Amino acid sequence: MKRSMTIPSVVLLLVVLSLIGCGGGSSPEDDGDEDKTESDESADGDLVVVDGDLVVVDGDEGPDGDEDPDDADADGDAPLPCEPDDTFCADDFSVQTCAEDGLSWGPAAPCAAGHYCEGGECQLQSCRPGAKECVGADAFHVCDERGAGWLPDADCEAGKSCWRGDCLDPEDLPDPAIEVTLVRPQPGQTVELSQGESLRVLVNAVMEGGAIQSVDLLIDDVAAASDEELPYEFDYVAPADAATGVTMVLAAKANGGDGRYNISEPAFVRVRNDPPVAAFTATLAGDRQVAVDASASSDRETAAEALEVRWDWENDGTFDTAWSAAKVATHTYGDYEAYVIGLEVRDGVGQKDATTREVSFSDIRYVGGEVAADETWYGVIVVTGTIHVPAGVTLAVAAGTQVLFVFQDTQPADEIGDYSLNVDGGLDVQGAEDAPVLFSSYGADHREGGGWGAIRLAGTAANLANAVIEYGDGCIDIVTGATLERVEVRSCRQWGLRLSGGTTSLTRVASRGNGGDGALLTGSAYEATFSYVEFNDNGGNGLTLLSQGGGLSLTMSDSTLRRNAGDGFNATGMSAIAVDYCHFGDNSGNGVELAGTVSGSLTYSNISFNGREGFFLRPKDNLIPSVGINNNNIFSNAVEASFQIEEADTSAVLTWSGAACCGAYRVSEPWTAPDGGAILYTRVTYDENDYGSYNYITGGVLRGSDTGAALWSASYDCSNCWVDLADANAASISVYVYDSGWGDTQSIRADTTLYGVSRGDDIALTALSLSGGVIDVRSNWWAGSLDPSSLISEYPVGLIDYSAFTGSAYVVGPR
C-alpha cells in the first residue's frame, strides 16, 4: 500500500533546512518517541529523494511504495486507509484487494492451485509444500509450508540412508527385486478431483524370484486400501471434507512378505472445486413479460441440473426469488421500460457467481414467410412462420438481435417446432462479443431441443459471428458451406451442426449439450476446416464423419472433444483427415474410432480417460484405416471396459444345408459369444442354387434366431465373405436360408467369427484387420516405461507398428 506525497524539487533545499532546524519535532529532553500528538502521528514517515523529488513515505515502505507483505496492523489485518486496487496477502494462500473508496478491503480471494501469496501477489510454487527430497545419499531437504522454496539441507542420522526424502536404516530400504509401477494414473501425473469424485487406480507389481502378497494404495504415505489379487485396482474417492487446492501424494506399495517391499514413483491428486459460471438469456415472452433461462450456467464439479439460481428482476441488490434448481422463469413488468436483470448461481459447495443482462420491450417485430429484398434484422424478431431467404437476397442480423421462434406443431404433429430459417441466398450474422445474436425459442415453454426447426444454409454465402443458437431440432444444417466464428450451438434435439457439402470453416465454435452428435459430417467431395472448436457433453459422438462416396476432407486443430455419451471422434468411410493438437477425453465410448478407408494423420493430441479404448481401429468393406497416429499421449483409457479380440471356429454350429422351400426360413442353431462377448465380424460362405433370375432365394445372418432381425443378407453366391457386425451389438447369431419359391438345395456356413470380450484393463488401442496390412502407430507416449504391447489388442498379431515409443510425454493438446 502506498500513501505518499511528492514535493517539487525547487523547494527541496528549504524543506531540508527546515527539518534540520526543528530537529524532526523532538525536544532535547526526550528521545522523540513519547508524547506525540495526533498531528505528530500523521506527519511520521521517512524522507527519501526519488528522481529529484523529496518523497514522504509511510514507515516500512520503500521509494516505490510497494507494501511490505508483513505491514499489517497489530491484529494482522490489512492496514487502512488503502489505495484502490492495492493488494494485500490475507494469509499465505489468498489475497485481498482494496475497495474503490480506499476505506475497506474486499474478501480474501484464494490463489490458484499451486500458488502462494507474497508481496500482495499470488506466486507460482517452486515445490510442493511438505515435499521431501534426498540431497545426496544421506541428506534431505523439505519444501516450506507455502511451497516458496526448500528449507536448509538436513543430514540423516549416522548409519541411515536417504530414500525419496526419508532417512531409513539399511534393513528398512525397499527391495529392488520388487517392481511396482502406477499404470493409471501415470507416475508424475497430476489428476484433479473434486470432493467426492472417484479415480480408478491401476497398479502393476511383480517380484523377481517370489510372489507379491499384496499391494497397498498410499495417500500421503498412509495406506488407504489394499488388494491381494490381480489386477491390482482401487477406486479412490477424494474426501468430502478435503480442502480445495490441496495436493495429495498417491503411490502404490507392493509387499512381498517377510517385510520386503517397494514403493512406486508417485502421482498427485489435486482437490479442485471451481466456482460456477453464471450465464443466462433474457427473451421476450409476451406483453411486458420476459423469460429468463440460466441453463447455460455451468460448473466443473456440480452437474448443471443441480446448480441453484435466484433472480433480481431490477438488479437492485435484493433478490426477488428464492434459490431454486429450476433454470427457467418468467416475470411481468409494470411498464415498457428497459430493465437490467441480475442472476446469481450457487454450486454444490456454496460457491457463487453473478451476471446481468438488459432487456427491452422496444424494437419488436413479428415476421414470417419470404424475405423479398436485402434487409437487416435488429432488436427482437419473433418468428411466426418459416422464413425463406431466396437466391439473390441477403439477410443481415445486427449485433444484440434476438431471433425467437414461436412453437407451432402441425406439420407433422410430432412435438417438434415447425418453423425454420431456410437460406438459399445469403446470411450475414454479425454479433459482437458483448452483444451476441441469439436464435432461440419464444416464451418460457419449449426451452428444450425441438422448440423450432433449424437454420438451413443452402445459398451462396453464409457468415455467422458471435452468435448463440439453442433449442432447435437440428440447429445448423450446412448444405453449401459456411464460415462460423465464435458461435455456440447448444441443447438441440439432434445434432448441433450437420455438414453435407460446400467449404466450411469453424473457428472457436462450441457445440454442446445436444441430444445427438456435436457435429455430423456426411456426404462427399467437400472440405471442412475446424480450429479451436469444442464438441463436448453431447448425447452422441462429439464429432462424426460419415463419408458417402469419398472426397470428404477434414482438417482439425487445437480442439476439444470431451464428455460425450458416444465416442469423441468417429470417422467411417472414404475420407482424409489431418488432426493435430486436440484433446479426446472423458468420453463414454472410444476416444477415437476409425473404420474403413480413412487416411491422413492424427498427431500431437491427448487421448485419455475415455470409457473404452483410446483408439478403436477396424475394417469397413474389408478395408482398414491408413491414418498415421504419431506423437500423441495415449494413457488411462478403458475406464469402464475394453475389447480383447478373440477368434472362434463356428463352422459346426453356424451351418445349414438342404432344400429351402415355399416361403420358409431354414435357420441354423444360434451361436453365442463366450464370456458375454460382442460379435464383431463373421466369415460366411453361401452357395445359392437359384432356378431363375428372380432372386427367390436369400441367405444371411440373424440376431439370435429371430427371423425378423436380419443383420445381413445376400441373394448371390458369396465365398469367405466377411460380414461386419461391429455396430449391431449382437451377442448371439445364426445363419439362414429363405426361398420364396419351390426350392432347391442351398447351403450357408459361417466358419470363423471374431468377437470382443470386455476387459477392465487399460487397453489403449484395439485394432483388427480382415485382409492384413500394417497400421502406423509409432512414436507415441503410452504409459511411461511400460511395454506398449500390454496396452494393445490386435488381430492379427503384428497389425500395429508401435515402435519408437517414447518414455516421456509430449506437449500436446490445444495450444
Buried (B, 14 or more C-beta within 10 A) or exposed (E): BBBBEEBEEEEBEEBEEEEEEEEEEBEEEEEEEEEBEEEEEEEEBBEBEBEEEBBBBBEEBEEEBBBEBEBBEEEEEBBEEBBEEBBBBBBBBBBBBBBEEBEEBBEBBBBEBBBBBBBBEBBEBEBBBBBBBBBEEBBBBBBBEBBBEBEEEEEBEEEBBBBBBBBBEEEEBBBEEBBBBBBBBBBEBBBBBBBBBEBBBBBBBBBEEBEBBBBBBBBBEEEBBBBEEEBBBBEBBBBEEBEBBBBBBBBBBBBBEEEBBBBBBBBBBBBBBBBBBBBBBBBBBEEBBBBBBBBBBBBEBBEBEEBBBBBBBEBEEEBBBEEEEEBBBEBEBEEEEEBBBBBBBBBBBEBEBEBEBEBBBEEBEEBBEEBEEBEEBBBBBBBBBBBBBBEEBBBBBBBBBBBBBBBBBEEEEEEBBBBBBBBBBBBBBBBEEEEBBBBBBBBBEBBBBBBBBBBBBBBBBBBBBBBBBBBBBBBBBBBBBBBBBBBBBBBBBBBBBBBBBBBBBBBBBBBBBBBBBBBBBBBBEBBBBBBBBBBBBBBBBBBBBBBBEEBBBBBBBBBBBBBBBBBBBBBBBBBBBBBBBBBBBBBBBBBBBBBBBBBBBBBBBBBBBBBBBBBBBBBBEEBBBBBBBBBBBBBBBBBEBBBBBBEBEBBEBBBBBEBBBEEEBBBBEBBBBEEEBBBBBBBBBBBBBBEEEEEBBBBBBBBBBEBEEBBBBBBEEBEEBBBBBBEBEBBBBBBBBBBBBEBBEBBBBBBBBBBBBBBBBBBBBBBBBBEEBEBBBBBBBBBBEBEBEBBBBBBEEEBBEBEEBEEEBBEBBBE
